[in-house]
Every structure is written in structure tokens, then in C-alpha cells.
């Protein structure tokens, strides 16, 4: 079947989409409070539950998910959906267990939480640096790689010019608008994504003749040219099952039960990109409501990405399902396989004129959305956890400028990284991402779970747990990528400990090891002062401190905050609509004293050009404490509503797992 080409109607829809997206991003810059660090990094912590839920969902289904999930499904069937169903439960774990602690602690970032919990700058800096490295080599590279595949397969444009245009447009409203631009464009792009993906799902199911026909044709989708005496290119007989034998090379049931849940919990509960969505909520009720919405939406990838991937394999067995390395090299430039082109192949061959442009716009929206979240979260991590260590007395204005400049630097790194991404030879993008997560994520999850669950865990235990995990994880990762993996027809040349120790099993081993090290070291060393753990663990989340210093802080807050703040809006927490807007008193600076260049810079950064009356650290801490206390107060009626809904949501998730067992 010949691949269709884009027509004028397709290009018009794509152009309209870009104009609307950038317009919404710029509009949100004038709507939100982007002139403060809280406004820029957390959208003023004023987002409703539906915005939080949609941004959580779309943050998790960028272009790499469309390409990765459909590609993995084309190669191995529905088992890859285990990550989505595990994500359903882990989103609820985030919003009902972790978020109340994070919001109560009044933090912007995950490294900042470790700093408050353990009083350790080395843990804060270590996690910030590790997160930025992971952003660069997983999230950033994967999204650019996925976007490159989409553009190459659908438009035939020059790869690097296309991605540079996308990066420039994404950076424009990220730099100017900050997190508010990110949230509002996500709301728009969620609608575009859902419409496009649902339309393609319906068309593809009609074209193949329904679920039963899809299953039959998938098992028959053996390419005409195969490698002799191998099983390469032959569909997995367990393709319609999630749980498979423990010896399965792709999705062993033991790895799914233990490894996948560990990776999902790390990703949703400790990853800056995802957690930052919930920290922007008005209060914990809105965060929980958003989590429930996002959890329900996690059911959709099975139908919108996994099944279409299998349909693409069934329809295009000689391209998407190619087995011979030489043929695959000709088809997609990757001798390991071409399953990554499964989704773009469907878009170009099944979607009618006009709708083809809509679907491409949806995929580009996913790419831009994911890049936005990476840029903004990376900026937040660098500014709050690294720059403030270098410049301890940095003003809010300086943080605004540094945060936006870091986005520009991040874009520059993306451009430099393009040639490396273009040469990526991994057969399945999704497996590449999960393998790296298996080596780097479990130690971090172990640290956070113990930090929240137990007051006995101390800084030394957390530090050595992370360090042991880092050594074991990096050692395995280096071995994996140095040795590579054999292509179809090659004999296994890797040591048994690498070839037979699945990365999901290794994730469980690494998690257990780090738990043990952290607990043992903590028990052998001096515990932390309980007064320093108020609002920082599950058991102390509602406890009030009665130390002399904190009593003094509250008195200072009552006495002095009113003279420092010109405006403070904190609505009744019983209304579940806590708007946390705090404006610092300012003094007008003469416009004539500012250069044209400075005026332009201040406009871009959302700075009024006025001189700040700088808050002391003591005053700022008092304000943050008051806001956090209000945000964690929950109306009993709405608490019951979200609790009932979370039980229903977990029941729905359990049903789907059991049905596709």
C-alpha cells in the first residue's frame, strides 16, 4: 500500500494549530502571575483539578509514548500496556499519599523536599543533577527522536530544520509564559490529542474489521523475508496477554509485578516533571481530583496507542514488522527493527485528507507539550536547587531571569544533541527508556518512600542508599550499552548475568538493596530531631511544632507580614479554592532610567521593572508555611467525594488488568 502525501488542507490545519497553541501560551502570560517565582514555576499554585488532571495525563503521553507504546505493541502485543495500568495506581499513590506531604512541606522541587526532610544540601544537589542528566538523556532525547520519526515519516521534511522550528516555537511560550503557559497549552493540546487519536482508532478498527480480525491478522503478520533458522519476525504467541512466563525476554510476569510498579512509582511520585503538575494545584483536594481524572485517562492508551500499533503490524508486515536487518535498514534506517514507525504509518495511510493534518497536529502537540514540561521542570530544578546554592541571596527577579535563560540553554543542548539522536539504533524506543529508568530510578524511589514513611530514617542512611544504588545502577547501565544486544540472526555474546538478568528484575533487585542499605545505616547512626520533621513525613504531616524558634516565627508573621505584603488573597479553605497570590510591595523606578534592552528583557521575564522590597528568609518562610497550611486543609464533603471516586477508579483499573490477563 503506497503512503499518502500531505495535501493543502493538511498543511492549513497544522498551521492553524501552531498559531492557536502559541497564541494560548502567550495569552496565559498576561493572565497568570508570572512575575514571581511561584507564578513562573508553579503557575501561582492556583490550578483547578481538571487542569491538573489533563496536564498530568498529557505530560505522560508525549510523542515518545505514541511512538514507543505503538512500536512496542507492534513488536510484542498488548503486554506493554502494563506500564499504563501500573501508572493508573501510581498516579493515585502520588496524589493521595505523596502530594499532601509535598504541599504541606511547601516545596517547589523534589530535591528541595530532601533538603527540608534531611537538612542536607548534598542530597538536594545530587538529586537535582541526576534529574537534569536524566532529562537530557531520556526525556529530551526520546521526545526529539520520536518527533524526528513523526516528521520524517509524515512530511518528508529535512529532519533537523523541522525539529529546530518545533524547539523554537516551544521555547517561545515556555520562556515567556512559564508554567502557566505550559498548563493552559496542555489543556488545549489534550483536546487535540484526544480528538485525533480517537478518530484514528475508529478508522483503523473499521479498516481491519474489528478486534477479532485484528488478533487473527496480527498472528499472521510474518514478513515475507525472514532470517533463516530464527524466530525473528514471528509474532509472539502470548501477544494478547499481559502476564507472560518469567523467562519471557520482553515482559516476564515477575518483572511486571515488581519491576514495572517500581518504575511507575518512581516516575509518578518522585519525578519533577509529573510531581510539578500536582504542586500547581489550589490545594490537596484539587490535586486528588486531578489525579483521579488522570488515572481514568490512563486507560485510553490501550485503545489509542497499543491496539493501533498491533493493527499497523498486521497491515504492514513487511515494513513495520520487518525482520531482516538489511531490509530494516532500507525501510527505516535501523537494522534492529522498524516497529517505531507503526503509528506514523497508520496516520499517513488510513487518515483522509484534512484529518491527516489534524492527527499530525496532535502528534506535534504532544511533542511540544512534552518539550515544554521538560524545559520548565529542568528550569525549576536548576534555579531552585542549584542556582540558589551558588547565589544564596538571589532576588526573586534574578531567579526569574536565570530560570528563563536556562530554558534557552536547554534548547541549545537539544540542538547539539540532534545528531546523536538521529543515529540512535535502539530497536524499540520504549524499551530504551524503561531500561535507563530501571538503573537510575529505584534508588530514588527507595529514598523517598522511606523518607515519607519513617521518622527514623536519617540523612546518612538516605545518602548511602543513594550512593550504593548509583554505583550498582551505573555499572549495569554501562555494561548494557557498551555490549549492546545481538540483532536478528546473531548468536548471544553477552555474559549470562547481563543477557539473562532482565532490566525489570534488576530494578526490583536494586530497589530492595537500596531499601536495606538505607534502613541499616539509619539504625546504626543518630536519629533526627523530631521537631525538624514537622509536616515532612506521613506521621507528622498534621503535627504542629512547639519549638521556641517557630513560636517566634509565627509571632513575627502575624506582626510583620502585613507591613511587607501589599496584597494577600487566601479564600476560605472550606470552599476548596485557595488562591495563593502574594504580591511584594514595590516602589516605582523611573522608566527613563531603564535602557531599551532592559525593558524588553523585563517584559519577556514578566518583571514590572519596579524595585522590590526584599523579604527576609524568615518572612518568606512564614508566608510559605501559612500557604501550605491552608492548602492542606480539606473540606469533609469533598474529601468523601474524592475518596469514593478513588475506590471506583481502582476497581476499574483492576477490571482491565484481570480482563487482559
C-alpha positions in Angstrom: 0.0 0.0 0.0 1.5 3.3 -1.1 2.0 6.0 1.5 -0.3 9.0 1.0 1.2 12.5 1.0 0.0 15.6 2.9 -2.2 18.0 0.9 -3.0 21.6 1.2 -5.8 21.0 3.7 -3.4 19.2 6.0 -0.9 22.0 6.0 -3.6 24.6 6.7 -4.8 22.6 9.8 -1.2 22.2 11.0 -0.6 26.0 10.6 -3.8 26.9 12.4 -2.9 24.5 15.3 0.5 26.2 15.7 -1.0 29.7 15.7 -3.6 28.8 18.3 -1.1 26.9 20.5 1.4 29.8 20.6 -1.4 32.3 21.0 -2.8 30.5 24.0 0.6 30.2 25.5 1.2 34.0 25.1 -2.3 34.8 26.3 -1.7 32.9 29.5 1.4 35.0 30.2 -0.8 38.0 30.7 -3.5 36.1 32.6 -1.3 34.5 35.3 1.1 35.8 37.9 4.4 35.2 36.0 6.3 38.0 37.8 7.2 35.8 40.8 9.0 32.5 41.2 5.8 30.9 42.5 3.9 32.2 39.5 6.5 31.2 36.9 7.4 27.8 38.3 4.1 26.7 39.8 1.5 28.9 38.0 0.8 30.6 41.3 -0.4 27.3 42.8 -3.8 28.2 41.5 -4.8 25.4 39.1 -8.1 23.6 39.2 -8.4 19.9 39.4 -9.4 19.4 35.7 -6.3 21.4 34.6 -4.1 19.4 36.9 -5.6 16.1 35.7 -5.2 16.9 32.0 -1.7 18.2 32.4 -0.7 15.1 34.3 -2.0 12.9 31.6 -0.6 14.8 28.6 2.8 15.1 30.4 2.9 11.3 30.3 1.8 10.7 26.7 4.1 12.8 24.6 5.3 11.8 21.2 7.6 9.2 22.7 4.5 7.4 24.1 2.7 7.4 20.7 5.9 6.1 19.0 7.1 3.9 21.9 3.8 2.3 23.0 2.6 1.6 19.5 6.0 0.4 18.5 6.3 -2.0 21.4 2.8 -3.2 20.7 3.6 -3.8 17.1 6.6 -5.9 18.2 5.2 -7.8 21.2 1.5 -7.3 21.6 -0.5 -5.8 24.5 1.9 -6.5 27.3 3.4 -3.0 27.1 0.0 -1.7 28.5 1.2 -3.0 31.9 3.1 0.4 32.3 -0.2 2.3 31.7 -2.2 0.3 34.2 0.5 0.5 36.8 0.6 4.2 36.1 -3.1 4.4 36.9 -2.5 3.2 40.5 0.7 5.2 40.9 -0.9 8.5 40.0 -3.4 7.8 42.8 -0.5 6.9 45.1 1.1 10.3 44.2 -2.0 12.4 44.8 -3.3 10.7 47.9 0.0 9.9 49.7 2.9 11.9 48.4 1.3 15.2 47.4 -0.2 16.1 50.9 3.4 15.8 52.2 4.9 17.8 49.4 2.4 20.6 49.6 2.5 20.6 53.4 6.3 21.0 53.2 5.8 24.0 50.9 8.4 22.8 48.3 8.8 23.6 44.6 11.0 20.6 43.7 11.8 17.1 44.8 15.4 17.9 45.7 14.1 20.7 47.9 12.0 18.2 49.7 15.0 16.1 50.5 16.8 19.3 51.7 13.9 20.0 54.2 13.4 16.4 55.2 17.1 15.6 55.9 18.7 19.0 56.3 21.2 18.0 53.7 22.4 20.1 50.7 24.4 17.2 49.3 21.2 15.2 48.8 19.4 18.2 47.2 22.2 18.9 44.8 22.8 15.2 43.9 19.1 14.6 43.1 18.9 17.9 41.1 22.0 17.0 39.0 20.8 13.4 38.5 17.4 14.6 37.4 18.8 17.1 34.9 21.1 14.3 33.4 18.1 12.0 33.1 16.1 14.8 31.5 18.8 15.2 28.9 19.4 11.6 28.0 16.0 10.1 28.4 13.1 12.6 28.2 14.7 15.2 26.0 16.4 12.7 23.6 13.4 10.4 23.4 11.0 13.2 22.6 13.3 14.6 19.9 13.9 11.2 18.5 10.1 10.5 18.4 9.4 13.8 16.8 12.0 13.2 14.2 10.4 9.9 13.3 6.9 11.5 13.0 8.2 14.4 10.8 10.3 12.1 8.6 7.5 9.6 8.1 4.7 12.0 7.5 6.1 15.1 6.0 9.4 14.1 4.4 10.9 17.4 5.6 14.5 17.9 6.4 14.8 16.3 9.9 16.9 19.0 11.7 15.2 22.0 10.2 11.8 20.7 11.3 12.9 19.9 14.9 14.6 23.2 15.2 11.4 25.0 14.3 9.5 22.9 16.9 12.1 23.7 19.6 12.0 27.4 18.8 8.1 27.6 19.0 8.1 25.5 22.2 10.8 27.6 23.8 8.9 30.8 22.9 5.9 30.4 25.1 7.8 28.4 27.7 10.3 31.2 28.3 7.7 34.0 28.2 4.9 32.3 29.9 6.5 29.8 32.3 4.3 27.2 34.0 1.1 29.0 33.4 1.7 28.9 29.6 2.5 25.2 29.9 -0.7 24.4 31.8 -3.0 26.2 29.5 -1.5 24.9 26.3 -1.7 21.4 27.8 -5.4 21.9 28.2 -5.7 22.9 24.6 -3.5 20.1 23.3 -5.3 17.4 25.4 -8.4 18.1 23.4 -6.5 18.0 20.1 -4.7 14.8 21.1 -7.8 13.0 22.1 -9.8 14.0 19.0 -7.0 13.0 16.6 -6.2 9.7 18.4 -9.9 8.7 18.8 -10.5 9.3 15.1 -7.5 7.2 14.0 -8.5 4.4 16.4 -12.0 4.3 14.9 -10.8 4.4 11.3 -8.2 1.7 11.9 -10.6 -0.6 13.7 -13.1 -0.3 10.9 -10.3 -0.8 8.3 -9.1 -4.1 9.9 -12.6 -5.4 10.7 -12.7 -5.2 14.5 -10.9 -6.8 17.4 -11.2 -10.4 16.4 -9.9 -9.7 12.9 -7.1 -7.6 14.4 -6.0 -10.5 16.6 -6.1 -13.0 13.7 -4.2 -10.8 11.2 -1.6 -9.9 13.9 -0.6 -13.5 14.4 -0.4 -14.0 10.6 1.8 -10.9 10.2 5.0 -12.7 9.4 7.2 -10.8 6.9 7.9 -12.3 3.5 11.6 -12.1 4.0 12.9 -13.5 7.3 16.2 -14.7 8.7 16.6 -18.5 8.4 16.5 -20.7 11.5 15.4 -17.9 13.8 12.1 -16.7 15.3 12.7 -13.2 14.2 9.6 -11.5 12.7 7.2 -14.2 14.0 4.5 -12.6 16.3 4.7 -13.6 20.0 2.1 -16.3 20.7 1.4 -14.5 24.0 0.7 -11.2 22.3 -2.8 -10.9 23.7 -1.8 -11.4 27.3 -0.2 -9.0 29.7 1.3 -11.6 32.1 3.8 -14.0 30.4 6.3 -16.6 31.6 9.1 -15.5 33.9 11.5 -16.4 31.2 10.0 -14.1 28.6 12.7 -11.8 27.1 10.5 -8.7 27.0 7.7 -8.8 29.6 8.3 -11.5 32.3 5.4 -11.6 34.8 7.8 -11.3 37.7 9.2 -8.1 36.1 5.7 -6.7 35.6 4.6 -7.4 39.1 7.7 -6.0 40.8 9.8 -4.0 38.3 7.1 -2.2 36.4 5.4 -1.0 39.6 8.7 0.3 41.0 9.4 2.2 37.8 5.9 3.7 37.7 6.0 4.7 41.4 9.4 6.4 40.8 8.2 8.2 37.7 4.9 9.5 39.1 5.8 10.0 42.7 9.3 11.5 42.6 9.9 12.7 39.1 9.9 16.5 38.9 8.0 16.7 35.6 5.0 14.8 36.9 5.0 16.0 40.5 5.2 19.6 39.5 1.8 19.3 37.8 0.2 18.5 41.2 2.1 21.1 43.1 0.4 23.7 41.0 -3.0 22.7 42.4 -5.0 25.1 44.5 -5.0 22.6 47.4 -4.8 18.9 48.1 -8.5 18.3 47.1 -7.8 19.7 43.7 -4.6 17.7 43.4 -6.5 14.5 44.3 -9.3 15.3 41.9 -6.8 15.9 39.1 -5.1 12.6 40.0 -8.4 10.7 39.7 -9.1 12.3 36.3 -5.6 11.4 35.1 -5.9 7.9 36.4 -9.1 7.3 34.4 -7.4 8.7 31.3 -4.6 6.2 31.7 -7.0 3.5 30.4 -7.1 5.2 27.0 -3.6 4.3 25.8 -4.6 0.6 25.5 -7.1 1.6 22.8 -5.5 4.7 21.3 -1.9 3.6 21.1 -1.4 -0.2 21.8 -4.2 -1.5 19.6 -3.3 0.8 16.7 0.3 -0.4 17.0 -0.8 -4.0 16.6 -3.1 -3.0 13.6 -0.1 -1.4 11.9 1.9 -4.5 12.3 -0.9 -6.6 10.8 -1.4 -4.2 7.8 2.3 -3.5 7.1 4.1 -6.7 8.0 7.0 -6.2 5.6 7.8 -2.7 6.8 6.6 -2.3 10.4 7.3 -6.0 11.0 10.5 -6.4 9.1 13.0 -9.0 10.5 16.0 -9.0 8.2 18.5 -6.3 9.3 19.3 -5.3 5.7 15.6 -4.8 4.9 15.0 -2.8 8.1 18.0 -0.6 7.3 16.4 0.2 3.9 12.9 0.8 5.4 13.7 3.0 8.4 17.5 3.2 8.8 17.5 1.0 11.8 18.8 -2.6 11.4 17.3 -3.6 14.8 13.7 -3.2 13.6 11.2 -0.7 12.3 8.4 -1.1 14.8 8.9 2.6 15.8 7.2 3.7 12.6 4.0 1.8 13.3 1.9 4.9 14.4 3.1 7.3 11.7 2.5 4.6 9.1 -1.2 4.4 10.2 -1.6 8.1 10.1 -0.3 8.5 6.6 -2.1 5.5 5.1 -5.5 5.5 6.8 -6.4 9.1 7.7 -8.3 11.0 5.0 -7.2 14.4 3.7 -7.6 17.1 6.3 -7.9 14.7 9.2 -4.4 13.5 8.4 -3.2 17.1 9.1 -5.3 17.1 12.3 -3.6 13.9 13.5 -0.2 15.2 12.7 -1.0 18.4 14.6 -2.0 16.2 17.5 1.3 14.4 17.4 3.2 17.7 17.1 1.1 19.0 20.0 2.3 16.0 22.1 5.9 16.7 21.2 5.7 20.4 22.0 3.8 19.6 25.3 6.4 17.2 26.4 9.3 19.5 25.5 7.5 22.3 27.4 7.3 20.2 30.5 10.9 19.2 30.3 12.1 22.8 29.7 10.0 24.2 32.6 10.8 21.4 35.1 14.5 21.5 34.2 14.5 25.3 34.7 12.8 24.9 38.1 15.4 22.3 39.2 18.4 24.3 38.1 17.1 27.6 39.5 15.8 26.4 42.9 18.2 23.6 43.7 21.5 24.6 42.1 21.5 28.4 41.4 20.2 29.2 44.9 23.1 27.2 46.3 25.5 29.3 44.2 23.7 32.6 44.9 22.2 32.2 48.3 20.8 35.8 48.4 19.4 35.8 44.8 16.4 38.0 44.5 13.1 36.8 43.0 13.9 38.9 39.9 17.2 37.2 39.5 15.6 33.8 39.8 13.1 34.7 37.1 15.8 35.7 34.6 18.0 32.7 35.4 15.1 30.3 35.0 14.3 31.6 31.5 17.9 31.7 30.5 18.3 28.1 31.5 15.4 27.2 29.1 17.4 28.8 26.3 20.5 26.8 27.3 18.5 23.6 27.4 17.2 24.3 23.9 20.8 24.8 22.8 21.7 21.4 24.3 18.8 19.9 22.4 20.1 21.2 19.1 23.6 19.9 19.8 22.1 16.5 20.8 20.2 16.1 17.5 22.9 14.4 15.5 23.3 11.8 18.3 19.6 11.2 18.5 19.4 10.8 14.7 21.9 8.0 14.9 20.1 6.1 17.7 20.0 2.4 16.8 17.7 1.0 19.5 15.1 -1.3 18.1 12.3 -0.2 20.5 12.3 3.3 21.9 10.1 2.4 24.9 12.4 -0.4 26.0 15.3 2.0 25.8 13.6 4.5 28.1 12.5 1.8 30.6 15.9 0.2 30.8 17.6 3.5 31.8 14.8 4.1 34.3 15.5 0.7 35.8 19.1 1.6 36.5 18.6 5.1 37.9 15.1 5.3 39.3 14.8 2.6 42.1 17.4 4.2 44.5 15.5 7.5 44.4 12.1 5.8 45.0 13.5 3.9 47.9 14.9 7.1 49.4 11.5 9.0 49.1 9.4 6.1 50.3 11.4 5.7 53.5 11.7 9.5 54.0 7.9 9.8 54.0 7.1 6.5 55.8 9.5 6.6 58.7 10.8 9.3 61.0 13.8 7.0 61.9 15.4 7.3 58.5 18.2 9.9 58.7 20.5 11.8 56.3 23.3 9.3 56.4 21.1 6.4 55.6 19.5 8.2 52.7 22.9 9.3 51.3 24.5 5.9 51.4 21.4 4.2 50.0 21.5 6.6 47.0 25.3 6.1 46.6 25.1 2.3 46.6 22.2 2.5 44.2 24.1 4.9 41.9 27.2 2.6 41.7 25.1 -0.6 41.0 22.8 1.2 38.5 25.5 2.9 36.5 27.6 -0.2 36.4 24.8 -2.2 34.9 23.8 0.6 32.5 27.4 1.0 31.2 27.6 -2.8 30.7 24.3 -2.8 28.8 25.1 0.0 26.4 28.7 -1.0 25.9 27.8 -4.5 25.0 24.7 -3.7 23.1 22.3 -6.6 22.1 22.5 -9.0 19.2 20.4 -8.3 16.1 18.3 -11.0 14.5 20.5 -14.0 13.4 23.4 -13.2 15.7 24.4 -15.5 18.5 24.2 -14.3 22.1 27.6 -12.9 23.1 26.8 -11.1 26.3 27.6 -12.6 29.8 24.7 -14.6 31.3 24.4 -12.0 34.1 23.6 -9.4 31.5 21.7 -11.5 29.0 19.5 -13.4 31.5 19.1 -10.7 34.2 16.2 -8.7 32.8 16.3 -5.0 33.5 12.9 -5.2 35.2 14.3 -7.8 37.5 17.3 -5.7 38.1 15.1 -2.8 39.1 13.5 -4.9 41.8 16.9 -6.1 43.0 18.2 -2.5 43.1 15.2 -1.2 44.9 15.4 -3.9 47.6 19.2 -3.4 48.0 18.8 0.4 48.5 15.9 -0.1 51.0 18.1 -2.4 53.0 21.2 -0.2 53.0 19.2 2.9 53.9 17.4 1.2 56.8 20.6 -0.4 58.2 22.7 2.7 58.1 20.0 4.8 59.6 19.5 2.4 62.5 23.3 2.4 63.2 23.5 6.2 63.3 21.9 9.0 65.3 18.2 9.8 64.5 17.0 13.2 63.5 15.4 15.7 65.9 11.6 15.0 65.7 10.9 18.8 65.9 12.6 19.1 62.5 10.3 16.6 60.8 7.0 18.5 61.3 4.9 18.3 58.0 7.7 16.3 56.3 6.6 12.7 56.9 3.3 10.8 56.8 3.1 10.5 60.6 4.0 14.2 61.2 2.0 15.8 58.4 -0.6 17.3 60.7 1.6 17.9 63.7 2.5 21.4 64.8 5.9 22.3 66.1 6.2 24.0 69.5 9.8 25.0 69.5 10.7 28.4 70.7 12.1 29.4 67.3 8.9 28.5 65.5 6.7 30.2 68.0 8.8 33.3 67.4 8.4 32.8 63.7 4.6 32.8 63.9 4.6 35.9 66.1 6.8 37.6 63.6 4.5 36.5 60.8 1.4 38.0 62.5 3.2 41.2 63.3 5.3 41.9 60.3 3.8 40.2 57.3 1.1 42.8 56.9 3.6 45.6 56.6 5.6 43.7 53.9 2.7 42.5 51.9 0.6 44.8 49.9 -1.9 42.2 48.9 -2.7 38.7 50.1 -5.7 36.6 48.9 -6.4 33.5 50.8 -10.0 32.4 50.4 -11.9 30.2 52.8 -10.3 26.7 52.7 -13.8 25.3 53.1 -14.5 26.4 49.6 -11.6 24.3 48.3 -10.5 27.3 46.3 -7.4 28.5 47.9 -5.8 31.2 45.7 -2.3 31.8 46.9 -1.5 35.2 45.5 1.2 37.1 47.3 2.5 40.4 45.9 5.5 42.0 47.3 5.3 45.7 48.0 7.1 47.6 45.2 8.5 51.0 44.5 8.2 52.5 41.1 11.5 53.0 39.3 11.7 55.9 36.7 11.1 54.5 33.3 13.7 56.8 31.8 16.4 55.2 33.9 15.9 51.9 32.2 17.6 51.0 28.9 15.5 49.7 26.0 17.3 46.3 26.2 16.4 46.1 29.9 12.8 47.0 29.3 12.5 44.2 26.6 14.2 41.7 29.0 11.8 42.6 31.8 8.8 42.3 29.6 9.9 38.8 28.5 10.5 37.8 32.0 7.3 39.2 33.4 9.1 41.7 35.6 7.5 45.1 36.1 10.7 47.0 36.3 9.8 48.1 39.9 12.2 47.8 42.7 11.4 45.0 45.2 11.2 45.4 48.9 13.1 42.1 49.5 11.6 39.7 52.0 13.9 38.2 54.6 14.2 34.4 54.6 12.3 34.4 57.9 9.4 36.3 56.5 9.3 34.2 53.3 9.3 31.0 55.3 6.4 32.3 57.4 4.4 33.1 54.3 5.1 29.7 52.7 4.1 28.0 55.9 0.8 29.8 56.0 0.0 29.0 52.4 1.0 25.3 52.9 -1.3 25.0 55.9 -4.2 26.4 54.1 -3.6 24.2 51.0 -3.6 21.0 53.1 -6.9 21.7 54.8 -9.7 19.7 53.2 -13.5 20.2 53.3 -15.1 17.0 54.7 -17.7 16.7 52.0 -15.2 16.9 49.1 -12.8 14.6 50.9 -15.6 12.0 50.9 -16.3 12.6 47.2 -12.7 12.0 46.2 -12.3 9.0 48.5 -15.3 7.3 46.9 -14.1 8.1 43.4 -10.6 6.7 44.1 -12.1 3.4 45.2 -14.2 3.3 42.0 -11.1 4.2 39.9 -9.0 1.4 41.4 -11.8 -1.0 40.8 -11.9 0.0 37.1 -8.2 -0.4 36.8 -8.3 -3.9 38.4 -11.0 -5.0 36.0 -9.0 -4.1 32.9 -5.9 -5.9 34.2 -7.9 -9.0 35.0 -9.7 -8.9 31.6 -6.4 -8.8 29.6 -4.6 -11.1 32.0 
